Amino acid sequence: MAKTNKMVTGLIAGAAMGAVAGLLFAPKSGKESRQIVAARANKLRNKV
């Protein structure tokens, strides 16, 4: 059980770090990136 919790925590942390790295190295400006992320988050929120 403890191994499963560590694995899930590691996967979530890795995904979060990957998302942050993707935003930092994105070729678009910060304003454009935030608009895209906000639009995708709204679409996902509407689906849920």
N, CA, C and O atoms as a Tripos MOL2 file, in Angstrom:
@<TRIPOS>MOLECULE
protein
  192   191    48     0     0
PROTEIN
NO_CHARGES

@<TRIPOS>ATOM
      1 N           0.8270   -1.1890    0.0000 N.3       1 MET1
      2 CA          0.0000    0.0000    0.0000 C.3       1 MET1
      3 C           0.8640    1.2420    0.0000 C.2       1 MET1
      4 O           0.5730    2.1920   -0.7270 O.2       1 MET1
      5 N           1.9260    1.2600    0.8000 N.am      2 ALA2
      6 CA          2.8110    2.4300    0.8690 C.3       2 ALA2
      7 C           3.5190    2.6440   -0.4600 C.2       2 ALA2
      8 O           3.7350    3.7860   -0.8670 O.2       2 ALA2
      9 N           3.8880    1.5510   -1.1490 N.am      3 LYS3
     10 CA          4.5380    1.6790   -2.4490 C.3       3 LYS3
     11 C           3.5910    2.3130   -3.4610 C.2       3 LYS3
     12 O           4.0120    3.1230   -4.2880 O.2       3 LYS3
     13 N           2.3190    1.9480   -3.3980 N.am      4 THR4
     14 CA          1.3380    2.5000   -4.3200 C.3       4 THR4
     15 C           1.1810    3.9940   -4.0880 C.2       4 THR4
     16 O           1.1230    4.7680   -5.0440 O.2       4 THR4
     17 N           1.1100    4.4080   -2.8210 N.am      5 ASN5
     18 CA          0.9830    5.8310   -2.5110 C.3       5 ASN5
     19 C           2.1850    6.6140   -3.0010 C.2       5 ASN5
     20 O           2.0340    7.7110   -3.5380 O.2       5 ASN5
     21 N           3.3860    6.0580   -2.8220 N.am      6 LYS6
     22 CA          4.5980    6.7280   -3.2830 C.3       6 LYS6
     23 C           4.6150    6.8290   -4.8010 C.2       6 LYS6
     24 O           5.0380    7.8420   -5.3590 O.2       6 LYS6
     25 N           4.1560    5.7820   -5.4620 N.am      7 MET7
     26 CA          4.1410    5.7850   -6.9210 C.3       7 MET7
     27 C           3.1630    6.8330   -7.4480 C.2       7 MET7
     28 O           3.4960    7.5850   -8.3650 O.2       7 MET7
     29 N           1.9850    6.8860   -6.8870 N.am      8 VAL8
     30 CA          0.9840    7.8670   -7.3130 C.3       8 VAL8
     31 C           1.4850    9.2760   -7.0480 C.2       8 VAL8
     32 O           1.3310   10.1610   -7.8900 O.2       8 VAL8
     33 N           2.0850    9.4900   -5.8820 N.am      9 THR9
     34 CA          2.6360   10.8070   -5.5550 C.3       9 THR9
     35 C           3.7420   11.1710   -6.5410 C.2       9 THR9
     36 O           3.8180   12.3160   -6.9860 O.2       9 THR9
     37 N           4.5810   10.2350   -6.8790 N.am     10 GLY10
     38 CA          5.6490   10.4760   -7.8480 C.3      10 GLY10
     39 C           5.1210   10.8020   -9.2280 C.2      10 GLY10
     40 O           5.6450   11.6860   -9.9060 O.2      10 GLY10
     41 N           4.0840   10.0900   -9.6480 N.am     11 LEU11
     42 CA          3.4840   10.3600  -10.9550 C.3      11 LEU11
     43 C           2.8630   11.7480  -11.0090 C.2      11 LEU11
     44 O           3.0250   12.4660  -11.9960 O.2      11 LEU11
     45 N           2.1610   12.1240   -9.9590 N.am     12 ILE12
     46 CA          1.5410   13.4480   -9.9170 C.3      12 ILE12
     47 C           2.6050   14.5400   -9.9050 C.2      12 ILE12
     48 O           2.4950   15.5310  -10.6260 O.2      12 ILE12
     49 N           3.6330   14.3540   -9.0840 N.am     13 ALA13
     50 CA          4.7120   15.3420   -9.0170 C.3      13 ALA13
     51 C           5.4320   15.4520  -10.3580 C.2      13 ALA13
     52 O           5.7620   16.5550  -10.7940 O.2      13 ALA13
     53 N           5.6740   14.3390  -11.0050 N.am     14 GLY14
     54 CA          6.3310   14.3480  -12.3170 C.3      14 GLY14
     55 C           5.4920   15.0380  -13.3740 C.2      14 GLY14
     56 O           6.0140   15.7840  -14.2020 O.2      14 GLY14
     57 N           4.1970   14.7910  -13.3440 N.am     15 ALA15
     58 CA          3.3060   15.4420  -14.3020 C.3      15 ALA15
     59 C           3.2680   16.9500  -14.0740 C.2      15 ALA15
     60 O           3.2620   17.7320  -15.0240 O.2      15 ALA15
     61 N           3.2420   17.3440  -12.8120 N.am     16 ALA16
     62 CA          3.2330   18.7740  -12.4950 C.3      16 ALA16
     63 C           4.5250   19.4420  -12.9410 C.2      16 ALA16
     64 O           4.4960   20.5300  -13.5170 O.2      16 ALA16
     65 N           5.6510   18.8000  -12.6800 N.am     17 MET17
     66 CA          6.9370   19.3740  -13.1030 C.3      17 MET17
     67 C           7.0320   19.4320  -14.6290 C.2      17 MET17
     68 O           7.5780   20.3860  -15.1830 O.2      17 MET17
     69 N           6.5140   18.4360  -15.2900 N.am     18 GLY18
     70 CA          6.5080   18.4420  -16.7520 C.3      18 GLY18
     71 C           5.6580   19.5690  -17.3150 C.2      18 GLY18
     72 O           6.0300   20.2100  -18.2980 O.2      18 GLY18
     73 N           4.5200   19.8030  -16.6870 N.am     19 ALA19
     74 CA          3.6450   20.8890  -17.1390 C.3      19 ALA19
     75 C           4.3200   22.2430  -16.9350 C.2      19 ALA19
     76 O           4.2560   23.1100  -17.8060 O.2      19 ALA19
     77 N           4.9560   22.4200  -15.7990 N.am     20 VAL20
     78 CA          5.6650   23.6790  -15.5210 C.3      20 VAL20
     79 C           6.8030   23.8640  -16.5100 C.2      20 VAL20
     80 O           6.9800   24.9590  -17.0450 O.2      20 VAL20
     81 N           7.5740   22.8240  -16.7620 N.am     21 ALA21
     82 CA          8.6820   22.9150  -17.7080 C.3      21 ALA21
     83 C           8.1670   23.2330  -19.1070 C.2      21 ALA21
     84 O           8.7790   24.0150  -19.8340 O.2      21 ALA21
     85 N           7.0530   22.6310  -19.4800 N.am     22 GLY22
     86 CA          6.4600   22.9060  -20.7850 C.3      22 GLY22
     87 C           6.0420   24.3550  -20.9300 C.2      22 GLY22
     88 O           6.2240   24.9570  -21.9880 O.2      22 GLY22
     89 N           5.4860   24.9130  -19.8730 N.am     23 LEU23
     90 CA          5.0890   26.3120  -19.9230 C.3      23 LEU23
     91 C           6.2970   27.2380  -19.9580 C.2      23 LEU23
     92 O           6.2780   28.2570  -20.6490 O.2      23 LEU23
     93 N           7.3410   26.8940  -19.2220 N.am     24 LEU24
     94 CA          8.5320   27.7400  -19.1870 C.3      24 LEU24
     95 C           9.2680   27.7610  -20.5250 C.2      24 LEU24
     96 O           9.8160   28.7890  -20.9200 O.2      24 LEU24
     97 N           9.2770   26.6310  -21.2160 N.am     25 PHE25
     98 CA         10.0080   26.5400  -22.4710 C.3      25 PHE25
     99 C           9.1170   26.6710  -23.6970 C.2      25 PHE25
    100 O           9.5570   26.3860  -24.8110 O.2      25 PHE25
    101 N           7.8860   27.0920  -23.5160 N.am     26 ALA26
    102 CA          6.9530   27.2520  -24.6250 C.3      26 ALA26
    103 C           7.3990   28.4000  -25.5330 C.2      26 ALA26
    104 O           7.9260   29.4030  -25.0520 O.2      26 ALA26
    105 N           7.1930   28.2560  -26.8290 N.am     27 PRO27
    106 CA          7.6290   29.2980  -27.7540 C.3      27 PRO27
    107 C           6.7330   30.5410  -27.7600 C.2      27 PRO27
    108 O           7.0910   31.5550  -28.3600 O.2      27 PRO27
    109 N           5.6030   30.4730  -27.1160 N.am     28 LYS28
    110 CA          4.6830   31.6140  -27.0950 C.3      28 LYS28
    111 C           4.9170   32.4630  -25.8570 C.2      28 LYS28
    112 O           5.5570   32.0280  -24.8990 O.2      28 LYS28
    113 N           4.3930   33.6750  -25.8920 N.am     29 SER29
    114 CA          4.5430   34.5620  -24.7420 C.3      29 SER29
    115 C           3.7060   34.0550  -23.5770 C.2      29 SER29
    116 O           2.8280   33.2090  -23.7490 O.2      29 SER29
    117 N           3.9850   34.5800  -22.4000 N.am     30 GLY30
    118 CA          3.2600   34.1590  -21.2030 C.3      30 GLY30
    119 C           1.7770   34.4400  -21.2960 C.2      30 GLY30
    120 O           0.9570   33.6240  -20.8750 O.2      30 GLY30
    121 N           1.4270   35.5960  -21.8480 N.am     31 LYS31
    122 CA          0.0170   35.9650  -21.9680 C.3      31 LYS31
    123 C          -0.7170   34.9950  -22.8830 C.2      31 LYS31
    124 O          -1.8190   34.5490  -22.5640 O.2      31 LYS31
    125 N          -0.1070   34.6660  -24.0230 N.am     32 GLU32
    126 CA         -0.7230   33.7200  -24.9500 C.3      32 GLU32
    127 C          -0.8580   32.3390  -24.3160 C.2      32 GLU32
    128 O          -1.8920   31.6820  -24.4480 O.2      32 GLU32
    129 N           0.1910   31.9090  -23.6310 N.am     33 SER33
    130 CA          0.1630   30.5870  -22.9820 C.3      33 SER33
    131 C          -0.9250   30.5150  -21.9210 C.2      33 SER33
    132 O          -1.6430   29.5190  -21.8320 O.2      33 SER33
    133 N          -1.0530   31.5790  -21.1060 N.am     34 ARG34
    134 CA         -2.0980   31.5900  -20.0750 C.3      34 ARG34
    135 C          -3.4820   31.5360  -20.6880 C.2      34 ARG34
    136 O          -4.3710   30.8730  -20.1550 O.2      34 ARG34
    137 N          -3.6780   32.2340  -21.8140 N.am     35 GLN35
    138 CA         -4.9770   32.2070  -22.4780 C.3      35 GLN35
    139 C          -5.3020   30.8050  -22.9870 C.2      35 GLN35
    140 O          -6.4350   30.3400  -22.8660 O.2      35 GLN35
    141 N          -4.3110   30.1450  -23.5500 N.am     36 ILE36
    142 CA         -4.5130   28.7820  -24.0570 C.3      36 ILE36
    143 C          -4.8230   27.8320  -22.9100 C.2      36 ILE36
    144 O          -5.7430   27.0190  -23.0060 O.2      36 ILE36
    145 N          -4.0580   27.9310  -21.8240 N.am     37 VAL37
    146 CA         -4.2870   27.0560  -20.6660 C.3      37 VAL37
    147 C          -5.6740   27.3110  -20.0850 C.2      37 VAL37
    148 O          -6.3780   26.3660  -19.7270 O.2      37 VAL37
    149 N          -6.0710   28.5790  -19.9880 N.am     38 ALA38
    150 CA         -7.3920   28.9050  -19.4380 C.3      38 ALA38
    151 C          -8.4990   28.3530  -20.3250 C.2      38 ALA38
    152 O          -9.4920   27.8280  -19.8200 O.2      38 ALA38
    153 N          -8.3410   28.4650  -21.6340 N.am     39 ALA39
    154 CA         -9.3580   27.9510  -22.5540 C.3      39 ALA39
    155 C          -9.4770   26.4300  -22.4380 C.2      39 ALA39
    156 O         -10.5850   25.8930  -22.4200 O.2      39 ALA39
    157 N          -8.3440   25.7420  -22.3610 N.am     40 ARG40
    158 CA         -8.3820   24.2820  -22.2360 C.3      40 ARG40
    159 C          -8.9620   23.8560  -20.8960 C.2      40 ARG40
    160 O          -9.6800   22.8600  -20.8130 O.2      40 ARG40
    161 N          -8.6480   24.6110  -19.8460 N.am     41 ALA41
    162 CA         -9.1970   24.2840  -18.5250 C.3      41 ALA41
    163 C         -10.7110   24.4630  -18.5240 C.2      41 ALA41
    164 O         -11.4280   23.6600  -17.9270 O.2      41 ALA41
    165 N         -11.2000   25.5030  -19.1860 N.am     42 ASN42
    166 CA        -12.6470   25.7120  -19.2690 C.3      42 ASN42
    167 C         -13.3250   24.5840  -20.0330 C.2      42 ASN42
    168 O         -14.3920   24.1170  -19.6330 O.2      42 ASN42
    169 N         -12.7130   24.1400  -21.1350 N.am     43 LYS43
    170 CA        -13.2720   23.0210  -21.9040 C.3      43 LYS43
    171 C         -13.3290   21.7600  -21.0390 C.2      43 LYS43
    172 O         -14.3340   21.0490  -21.0290 O.2      43 LYS43
    173 N         -12.2410   21.4920  -20.3140 N.am     44 LEU44
    174 CA        -12.2000   20.3160  -19.4580 C.3      44 LEU44
    175 C         -13.2410   20.4120  -18.3450 C.2      44 LEU44
    176 O         -13.9070   19.4280  -18.0200 O.2      44 LEU44
    177 N         -13.3760   21.6060  -17.7640 N.am     45 ARG45
    178 CA        -14.3550   21.8220  -16.6930 C.3      45 ARG45
    179 C         -15.7700   21.5830  -17.2200 C.2      45 ARG45
    180 O         -16.5980   21.0000  -16.5200 O.2      45 ARG45
    181 N         -16.0520   22.0210  -18.4290 N.am     46 ASN46
    182 CA        -17.3920   21.8270  -19.0070 C.3      46 ASN46
    183 C         -17.6580   20.3360  -19.2830 C.2      46 ASN46
    184 O         -18.7890   19.8730  -19.1340 O.2      46 ASN46
    185 N         -16.6340   19.5970  -19.6780 N.am     47 LYS47
    186 CA        -16.8060   18.1730  -19.9160 C.3      47 LYS47
    187 C         -17.1090   17.4230  -18.6290 C.2      47 LYS47
    188 O         -17.9070   16.4850  -18.6100 O.2      47 LYS47
    189 N         -16.4550   17.8540  -17.5510 N.am     48 VAL48
    190 CA        -16.6440   17.1790  -16.2660 C.3      48 VAL48
    191 C         -17.9780   17.5830  -15.7190 C.2      48 VAL48
    192 O         -18.3620   17.1390  -14.6370 O.2      48 VAL48
@<TRIPOS>BOND
     1     1     2 1
     2     2     3 1
     3     3     4 2
     4     3     5 am
     5     5     6 1
     6     6     7 1
     7     7     8 2
     8     7     9 am
     9     9    10 1
    10    10    11 1
    11    11    12 2
    12    11    13 am
    13    13    14 1
    14    14    15 1
    15    15    16 2
    16    15    17 am
    17    17    18 1
    18    18    19 1
    19    19    20 2
    20    19    21 am
    21    21    22 1
    22    22    23 1
    23    23    24 2
    24    23    25 am
    25    25    26 1
    26    26    27 1
    27    27    28 2
    28    27    29 am
    29    29    30 1
    30    30    31 1
    31    31    32 2
    32    31    33 am
    33    33    34 1
    34    34    35 1
    35    35    36 2
    36    35    37 am
    37    37    38 1
    38    38    39 1
    39    39    40 2
    40    39    41 am
    41    41    42 1
    42    42    43 1
    43    43    44 2
    44    43    45 am
    45    45    46 1
    46    46    47 1
    47    47    48 2
    48    47    49 am
    49    49    50 1
    50    50    51 1
    51    51    52 2
    52    51    53 am
    53    53    54 1
    54    54    55 1
    55    55    56 2
    56    55    57 am
    57    57    58 1
    58    58    59 1
    59    59    60 2
    60    59    61 am
    61    61    62 1
    62    62    63 1
    63    63    64 2
    64    63    65 am
    65    65    66 1
    66    66    67 1
    67    67    68 2
    68    67    69 am
    69    69    70 1
    70    70    71 1
    71    71    72 2
    72    71    73 am
    73    73    74 1
    74    74    75 1
    75    75    76 2
    76    75    77 am
    77    77    78 1
    78    78    79 1
    79    79    80 2
    80    79    81 am
    81    81    82 1
    82    82    83 1
    83    83    84 2
    84    83    85 am
    85    85    86 1
    86    86    87 1
    87    87    88 2
    88    87    89 am
    89    89    90 1
    90    90    91 1
    91    91    92 2
    92    91    93 am
    93    93    94 1
    94    94    95 1
    95    95    96 2
    96    95    97 am
    97    97    98 1
    98    98    99 1
    99    99   100 2
   100    99   101 am
   101   101   102 1
   102   102   103 1
   103   103   104 2
   104   103   105 am
   105   105   106 1
   106   106   107 1
   107   107   108 2
   108   107   109 am
   109   109   110 1
   110   110   111 1
   111   111   112 2
   112   111   113 am
   113   113   114 1
   114   114   115 1
   115   115   116 2
   116   115   117 am
   117   117   118 1
   118   118   119 1
   119   119   120 2
   120   119   121 am
   121   121   122 1
   122   122   123 1
   123   123   124 2
   124   123   125 am
   125   125   126 1
   126   126   127 1
   127   127   128 2
   128   127   129 am
   129   129   130 1
   130   130   131 1
   131   131   132 2
   132   131   133 am
   133   133   134 1
   134   134   135 1
   135   135   136 2
   136   135   137 am
   137   137   138 1
   138   138   139 1
   139   139   140 2
   140   139   141 am
   141   141   142 1
   142   142   143 1
   143   143   144 2
   144   143   145 am
   145   145   146 1
   146   146   147 1
   147   147   148 2
   148   147   149 am
   149   149   150 1
   150   150   151 1
   151   151   152 2
   152   151   153 am
   153   153   154 1
   154   154   155 1
   155   155   156 2
   156   155   157 am
   157   157   158 1
   158   158   159 1
   159   159   160 2
   160   159   161 am
   161   161   162 1
   162   162   163 1
   163   163   164 2
   164   163   165 am
   165   165   166 1
   166   166   167 1
   167   167   168 2
   168   167   169 am
   169   169   170 1
   170   170   171 1
   171   171   172 2
   172   171   173 am
   173   173   174 1
   174   174   175 1
   175   175   176 2
   176   175   177 am
   177   177   178 1
   178   178   179 1
   179   179   180 2
   180   179   181 am
   181   181   182 1
   182   182   183 1
   183   183   184 2
   184   183   185 am
   185   185   186 1
   186   186   187 1
   187   187   188 2
   188   187   189 am
   189   189   190 1
   190   190   191 1
   191   191   192 2
@<TRIPOS>SUBSTRUCTURE
     1 MET1         2 RESIDUE 1 A MET
     2 ALA2         6 RESIDUE 1 A ALA
     3 LYS3        10 RESIDUE 1 A LYS
     4 THR4        14 RESIDUE 1 A THR
     5 ASN5        18 RESIDUE 1 A ASN
     6 LYS6        22 RESIDUE 1 A LYS
     7 MET7        26 RESIDUE 1 A MET
     8 VAL8        30 RESIDUE 1 A VAL
     9 THR9        34 RESIDUE 1 A THR
    10 GLY10       38 RESIDUE 1 A GLY
    11 LEU11       42 RESIDUE 1 A LEU
    12 ILE12       46 RESIDUE 1 A ILE
    13 ALA13       50 RESIDUE 1 A ALA
    14 GLY14       54 RESIDUE 1 A GLY
    15 ALA15       58 RESIDUE 1 A ALA
    16 ALA16       62 RESIDUE 1 A ALA
    17 MET17       66 RESIDUE 1 A MET
    18 GLY18       70 RESIDUE 1 A GLY
    19 ALA19       74 RESIDUE 1 A ALA
    20 VAL20       78 RESIDUE 1 A VAL
    21 ALA21       82 RESIDUE 1 A ALA
    22 GLY22       86 RESIDUE 1 A GLY
    23 LEU23       90 RESIDUE 1 A LEU
    24 LEU24       94 RESIDUE 1 A LEU
    25 PHE25       98 RESIDUE 1 A PHE
    26 ALA26      102 RESIDUE 1 A ALA
    27 PRO27      106 RESIDUE 1 A PRO
    28 LYS28      110 RESIDUE 1 A LYS
    29 SER29      114 RESIDUE 1 A SER
    30 GLY30      118 RESIDUE 1 A GLY
    31 LYS31      122 RESIDUE 1 A LYS
    32 GLU32      126 RESIDUE 1 A GLU
    33 SER33      130 RESIDUE 1 A SER
    34 ARG34      134 RESIDUE 1 A ARG
    35 GLN35      138 RESIDUE 1 A GLN
    36 ILE36      142 RESIDUE 1 A ILE
    37 VAL37      146 RESIDUE 1 A VAL
    38 ALA38      150 RESIDUE 1 A ALA
    39 ALA39      154 RESIDUE 1 A ALA
    40 ARG40      158 RESIDUE 1 A ARG
    41 ALA41      162 RESIDUE 1 A ALA
    42 ASN42      166 RESIDUE 1 A ASN
    43 LYS43      170 RESIDUE 1 A LYS
    44 LEU44      174 RESIDUE 1 A LEU
    45 ARG45      178 RESIDUE 1 A ARG
    46 ASN46      182 RESIDUE 1 A ASN
    47 LYS47      186 RESIDUE 1 A LYS
    48 VAL48      190 RESIDUE 1 A VAL
